[in-house]
Amino acid sequence: MIPRELEQAARAAAAGETDGLFLLHGEEEFLVDEAARAVVGALCKGAARESKTIRGGKGEVEAIAAEMSALSFLAPEIVVHVKGSELFGEGNEQDAEAFVGWLGRTTRLPHPLIFAVPDRRGDRGGVDKRRRAYKAVEKRGVVHEFAAMKQEEATDWVIARGRAAGAEMDRTTAGLLIERTGVSLGVLSQEIEKLSLYLDGRRVDREALETLVGPSREEAIWSLTDHVLAGQPALALRDLGRLIDRSGENPLGIHVWLAREFRALLEARALLAHPLCARAGRMAANPAAIQSQFVRRLSAQERAGLAAEGYAIVNMHPWALSVRLAAAMRFREERLRDALVAIAAAERDLKLAGGVRERGLLEETVLALAAKDVALSEAR
């Protein structure tokens, strides 16, 4: 499934009406790659063409020029597909200028040329629309951006994808699937395929999701937080790896979520000392007991009053609030504060980092927080 404009542009290029220059980019890397494969496939279908793939980076301009000038006796026509090109972002200005010069001298491209560029957050090699290389391709060819999807858009996509795969589901079920995996289209596509194979034409329901799809994003991040708090670095790293590798979560996004969780725990710890909470009497560090003795007994007026005092945590779902209050009981306020300061200190480095280094910095932060000698001490 590719946008209609790309389908039409690929058809025109296949017919020789254009020279077939494409730049496909955006934060939705799965859609960028899928669209690039579809365009290459449309250009090769029914024609004596073969696809040549080039990896972006050092020497890609020379590789493009070489492929463009090469002829094969078996396939006199080729399609050049550049994956992860670095000509449109920061840090590769010399090659980008060389490409702009080459493109300006090439009146007609001898073969179609497709660039596929994921715009990863914090990655200088993505696409900067102010660059001359971008403007040169935009002027002469077809540029399409696959922006990051919002929740509603992702829900529509899941429903359509499921229907195409034979895994019908309603909006509620699609929303539950996204809750469990996050808005990572590659992961969602795999889960939809798995559901389709398992259900064999039957409608997707909650039971099927719970059987086949792993824990939700929120459950996964809470597991990570809990293992950090408990001083279990191996388990914390396992949770972190699952969030990144399985759910496709961005390391910086996980960092933000981790900071949010520790901030909520610190706020919960302060709330435990509030007169309204003290009124409930001594409570066990058990979410069910806390919900029964305190959370469910808060009136709407009392909840609004606490929110006005700065306790935004009371606007959480009652069970979510109860879970955080139970966790906060186990740890001293100063230790939670120290952890939050450490997370904040790592934020700047994470924002400046890119690619695998971003993940490495997050792993270092998690290890430092969960290390046994600096683990958050239990409250007495």
C-alpha positions in Angstrom: 0.0 0.0 0.0 1.6 3.3 -1.2 0.1 6.8 -1.5 -1.7 7.3 -4.8 0.7 10.1 -5.9 3.7 7.7 -5.6 1.8 5.0 -7.5 1.0 7.5 -10.3 4.6 8.8 -10.4 6.0 5.3 -10.6 3.7 4.5 -13.4 4.8 7.6 -15.3 8.4 6.8 -14.8 7.9 3.2 -15.9 6.3 4.5 -19.1 9.3 6.8 -19.7 7.3 10.0 -19.2 9.7 11.1 -16.4 13.3 10.1 -15.5 12.1 8.6 -12.2 13.7 10.6 -9.4 12.2 10.0 -6.0 13.1 11.0 -2.4 11.0 9.2 0.2 11.7 10.2 3.8 10.1 10.6 7.2 9.9 9.4 10.8 7.8 6.4 9.9 10.8 4.3 8.7 8.6 1.3 8.0 6.5 3.2 5.6 9.6 4.8 3.9 11.1 1.4 3.3 7.8 -0.2 2.2 7.1 2.7 -0.2 10.6 2.5 -1.7 10.2 -1.3 -2.3 6.8 -0.7 -3.9 8.2 2.0 -6.2 11.2 -0.1 -7.2 8.9 -3.1 -7.8 6.5 -1.0 -10.0 9.4 0.2 -12.1 10.8 -3.3 -12.5 7.5 -5.0 -13.1 6.9 -6.0 -16.8 10.2 -4.3 -17.8 13.7 -5.6 -18.5 15.0 -3.9 -15.4 16.8 -5.1 -12.3 17.2 -3.3 -9.0 20.6 -2.1 -7.7 20.8 -1.2 -4.0 23.4 1.3 -2.6 23.9 2.0 1.0 24.1 5.6 2.0 27.2 7.1 3.5 30.8 7.6 2.4 31.2 7.2 -1.3 27.5 7.1 -2.2 27.8 9.8 -4.8 30.5 7.9 -6.7 28.5 4.7 -6.4 25.4 6.4 -7.8 27.3 7.9 -10.7 28.9 4.5 -11.4 25.6 2.6 -11.4 24.0 5.3 -13.5 26.7 5.0 -16.2 26.9 1.2 -16.1 25.1 -1.0 -18.6 24.4 -4.7 -18.2 24.0 -7.1 -21.2 21.4 -9.1 -19.2 19.4 -6.1 -18.1 20.1 -2.9 -20.1 17.9 -1.0 -17.7 18.3 -0.8 -14.0 16.6 1.0 -11.0 19.0 2.5 -8.4 17.7 2.3 -4.9 19.8 4.3 -2.3 18.9 3.1 1.3 19.7 5.5 4.2 21.2 8.2 2.0 23.2 10.9 3.9 23.1 13.5 1.2 20.2 15.4 2.6 21.2 16.1 6.2 24.1 17.5 8.2 27.7 16.4 8.1 28.0 15.4 4.5 28.1 18.7 2.8 30.9 17.9 0.4 29.2 14.8 -1.0 25.9 16.6 -1.1 27.4 19.4 -3.2 29.0 16.9 -5.5 25.6 15.2 -6.0 23.9 18.6 -6.7 26.6 19.3 -9.3 26.2 15.9 -10.9 22.4 16.2 -11.0 22.7 19.6 -12.6 24.9 18.3 -15.3 22.7 15.2 -16.0 19.9 16.5 -18.2 18.1 13.2 -18.2 18.8 10.4 -15.7 19.8 7.2 -17.5 18.0 5.1 -14.9 15.4 5.7 -12.2 16.8 6.8 -8.9 15.1 6.3 -5.5 16.4 7.7 -2.2 14.9 6.2 1.0 15.9 8.2 4.1 14.5 7.6 7.7 14.3 10.8 9.7 15.3 9.5 13.1 15.1 11.9 16.0 18.5 13.3 16.8 20.0 11.8 13.6 22.0 14.4 11.7 21.9 12.2 8.6 18.1 12.6 8.0 16.5 15.1 5.8 16.8 18.9 6.1 14.5 20.6 3.7 16.7 23.7 3.7 19.6 21.8 2.0 20.4 22.3 -1.7 20.3 18.6 -2.3 16.8 18.4 -1.0 15.7 21.4 -3.1 17.3 20.0 -6.2 15.4 16.7 -6.0 12.2 18.5 -5.0 12.4 20.7 -8.1 13.1 17.8 -10.5 11.5 14.7 -9.0 9.0 13.5 -6.5 9.4 14.0 -2.8 7.1 12.3 -0.2 7.3 12.6 3.5 5.9 9.9 5.9 5.4 11.9 9.1 5.1 10.2 12.4 1.5 9.0 13.0 -0.7 10.2 15.8 -2.8 7.7 17.8 -5.9 8.1 15.7 -4.0 7.8 12.4 -2.2 4.7 13.7 -5.6 3.2 14.7 -6.9 3.7 11.2 -3.7 2.2 9.7 -4.0 -0.9 12.0 -7.6 -1.5 11.0 -6.8 -1.1 7.3 -3.7 -3.3 7.5 -5.6 -5.9 9.5 -8.4 -6.0 6.9 -5.8 -6.4 4.1 -4.2 -9.3 6.0 -7.4 -11.0 6.9 -7.3 -9.9 10.6 -10.5 -7.8 11.0 -10.8 -5.8 14.2 -12.8 -2.8 15.5 -11.3 0.5 16.8 -11.3 -0.7 20.4 -9.3 -3.8 19.6 -6.9 -1.8 17.3 -6.4 0.6 20.2 -5.6 -2.2 22.6 -3.0 -3.6 20.1 -1.3 -0.2 19.9 -1.3 0.1 23.7 0.6 -3.2 23.9 3.1 -2.5 21.2 3.4 1.3 20.9 3.1 3.2 17.6 5.8 1.3 15.8 4.4 0.3 12.4 7.0 -2.4 11.8 6.1 -4.1 15.1 2.4 -3.6 14.5 2.7 -5.2 11.0 4.4 -8.2 12.5 1.8 -8.6 15.2 -1.0 -8.3 12.6 0.6 -10.9 10.5 0.9 -13.2 13.5 -2.8 -12.6 14.5 -3.9 -13.3 10.9 -2.0 -16.6 10.8 -3.2 -17.7 14.2 -6.9 -16.7 13.8 -7.2 -17.9 10.2 -9.9 -15.5 9.2 -11.6 -15.2 12.6 -12.1 -11.7 14.0 -9.4 -10.3 16.3 -10.6 -9.9 19.9 -9.1 -9.1 23.3 -8.5 -12.7 24.2 -6.4 -13.2 21.0 -4.4 -10.1 21.8 -3.7 -11.2 25.3 -2.7 -14.6 24.1 -0.4 -13.6 21.2 0.8 -10.1 22.0 3.2 -9.2 24.8 2.6 -6.8 27.7 1.6 -3.2 27.0 4.1 -0.4 26.7 3.0 1.0 30.1 3.5 -2.5 31.7 6.9 -2.8 30.1 8.1 0.7 31.2 6.7 0.0 34.7 8.7 -3.3 34.8 11.8 -1.4 33.8 11.2 1.2 36.6 10.5 -1.5 39.1 13.7 -3.4 38.4 15.7 -0.1 38.5 14.2 0.6 41.9 14.9 -2.9 43.1 18.5 -2.7 42.2 18.3 -5.4 39.5 20.5 -4.2 36.6 20.3 -7.4 34.5 16.5 -7.4 34.5 16.4 -3.6 33.9 18.6 -4.1 30.8 16.4 -6.9 29.7 13.3 -4.7 29.9 15.1 -1.9 28.1 16.1 -4.2 25.3 12.6 -5.5 24.9 11.2 -1.9 24.7 13.7 -1.0 22.0 14.1 -4.2 20.0 10.6 -5.6 20.2 8.4 -2.6 20.6 10.5 -0.3 18.5 10.6 2.4 21.1 12.9 5.3 20.6 15.6 5.5 23.4 15.0 9.2 23.9 11.2 8.4 24.3 12.0 5.7 26.9 14.1 8.2 28.8 11.3 10.8 28.8 8.9 8.1 30.0 11.3 6.9 32.7 11.7 10.5 33.9 7.9 10.8 34.0 7.6 7.6 36.1 10.2 8.7 38.6 8.6 12.1 38.8 5.2 10.4 39.5 6.8 8.3 42.2 8.4 11.3 43.9 5.0 13.1 43.8 3.3 9.9 45.2 5.9 9.9 48.0 5.0 13.4 48.9 1.2 12.6 48.7 1.7 9.9 51.2 2.5 12.6 53.8 -0.5 14.7 53.0 -3.2 15.0 55.7 -5.8 13.5 53.3 -3.7 10.4 52.9 -2.9 10.3 56.6 -6.6 10.3 57.3 -6.8 6.8 55.7 -4.7 5.4 58.5 -1.8 2.9 58.1 -1.9 1.2 54.7 -0.1 -1.8 53.4 2.1 -1.3 50.3 -0.5 -3.0 48.3 -2.3 -1.3 45.4 -5.7 -3.0 46.1 -5.6 -1.9 49.8 -4.5 1.7 48.9 -7.3 1.9 46.3 -9.9 0.8 48.8 -8.7 2.8 51.8 -7.7 6.0 50.1 -8.0 6.5 46.4 -11.6 5.4 46.0 -12.7 7.5 49.0 -11.4 10.8 47.6 -14.3 13.0 46.6 -14.2 15.0 43.4 -13.7 18.1 45.4 -10.8 16.6 47.3 -9.2 15.4 44.1 -9.6 18.8 42.5 -8.0 20.4 45.6 -5.0 18.1 45.5 -4.5 18.8 41.8 -4.6 22.5 42.6 -1.9 22.0 45.2 0.3 20.4 42.5 -0.5 16.8 42.9 -1.2 16.1 39.2 -0.8 12.4 39.9 -4.4 12.3 41.3 -5.7 12.7 37.7 -4.4 9.3 36.9 -6.7 6.3 36.7 -7.4 5.1 40.3 -5.5 1.9 39.8 -2.5 3.6 38.2 -2.4 6.0 41.2 -2.7 3.2 43.7 0.2 1.3 42.0 2.5 4.3 42.2 1.5 5.0 45.8 2.3 1.4 46.7 5.7 1.6 45.0 6.5 5.0 46.6 6.0 3.5 50.0 9.1 1.4 49.5 11.6 4.2 48.9 12.9 7.2 50.6 12.0 10.6 49.1 15.6 11.7 48.9 16.6 8.6 46.9 13.8 9.1 44.4 14.9 12.7 44.1 18.5 11.7 43.5 17.3 9.3 40.8 15.3 12.0 39.1 18.3 14.3 39.1 20.5 11.6 37.6 17.9 11.1 34.8 17.7 14.8 34.1 21.5 15.0 33.9 21.5 12.3 31.2 18.9 14.1 29.1 21.2 16.6 27.4 23.6 13.9 26.4 20.8 11.7 25.0 19.5 14.6 22.9 22.9 15.2 21.4 23.6 11.6 20.8 22.5 9.7 17.7 22.0 6.2 16.5 23.5 3.4 18.6 25.2 5.9 20.9 21.7 7.1 22.0 20.9 3.6 23.1 24.3 3.1 24.8 23.8 6.3 26.9 20.4 5.1 28.0 21.8 1.7 29.0 24.5 3.5 31.0 21.9 5.6 32.8 19.8 2.5 33.6 22.8 0.6 34.9 23.9 3.5 37.1 20.4 3.8 38.6 20.0 0.0 39.1 23.6 -0.8 40.3 23.4 -2.5 43.7 25.8 0.0 45.4 23.6 3.0 44.4 20.2 1.3 44.3 17.4 3.2 45.8 17.2 2.3 49.4 13.9 1.0 50.9 12.1 3.3 53.2 12.1 2.5 56.8 
